[in-house]
Amino acid sequence: MAAKIVTDSNISRFFHSFGGGVMLLNSSFLGFSPTRANKKRWFEQMASVGIDSLPIVIITLAFIGMVFGLQLTEIFLDFGAGSYVGSVLAVSLAREIMPIFTGVVVAARVGASFAAELGTMKITNQIDALKTLAADPARYLVTPRLFAAIIVLPILGSVGMLVSMLGGAYVSVYSGLSYERFMSSASSFLPAYDFIGGVLKTVVFGIIITITSCYIGMNTEGGAKGVGKSTTNAVVWSIVLIFIFNFLMSYVLLLLDKII
């Protein structure tokens, strides 16, 4: 009986949080207003999300491309299929690897930052002060972060895609595959649909990271300890939701590819 009560409580809390996140997303979109003050906050958040995350994204995806390039080249050359290395690497990066790892890196860095900032504001009553001044916290705090993530994550993903392809090409050439053969394969077998689908995933992941982190941060309780817990929960839940929505979007994109 006790286990059932705990389970019901967890399920209820999950759906309550999910509903709260949807409402926060709705309020953030409705709070869109291209005023000069808002644009300033947007550019500040874009710099925080994009420029500060760029070195980590480049390093991470470069080595991921190198690892996959090394493994694929060794295996495909053994089977006499070296001409397919570039195409397989390009499609894998565009469809899955680029959007997932871009989302995970940004969730780990930016999601934690969002949750910590808003969590600190919550426990120091700054969010309540905004409400007292008749300012909508979603519009003032979440909207700039949301639109910054929507704009910046596709750019980060595109840069990461380029860097990972170059890393994979470098390792493949070092392992015995000609550069021309690699690039010819990659350019011939990578449809624009796959790349666009990967970029679309980064947009969705940006929304997930922002709303999840901001919602958890704005509902922080328990002082400094609560801020630490919210930061951890924001990263964990953002990454879990990224993988869940990645599967759902991959399934839908494959269905649309067959229809188109």
Secondary structure, 3 states (H helix, E strand, C coil): CHHHHHHHHHHHHHHHHHHHHHHHHHHHHHCCCCCHHHHHHHHHHHHHHHHCCHHHHHHHHHHHHHHHHHHHHHHHHHCCCHHHHHHHHHHHHHHHHHHHHHHHHHHHHHHHHHHHHHHHHHHCCHHHHHHHCCCCHHHHHHHHHHHHHHHHHHHHHHHHHHHHHHHHHHHHHHCCCCHHHHHHHHHHHCCHHHHHHHHHHHHHHHHHHHHHHHHHHHCCCCHHHHHHHHHHHHHHHHHHHHHHHHHHHHHHHHHHHHHC
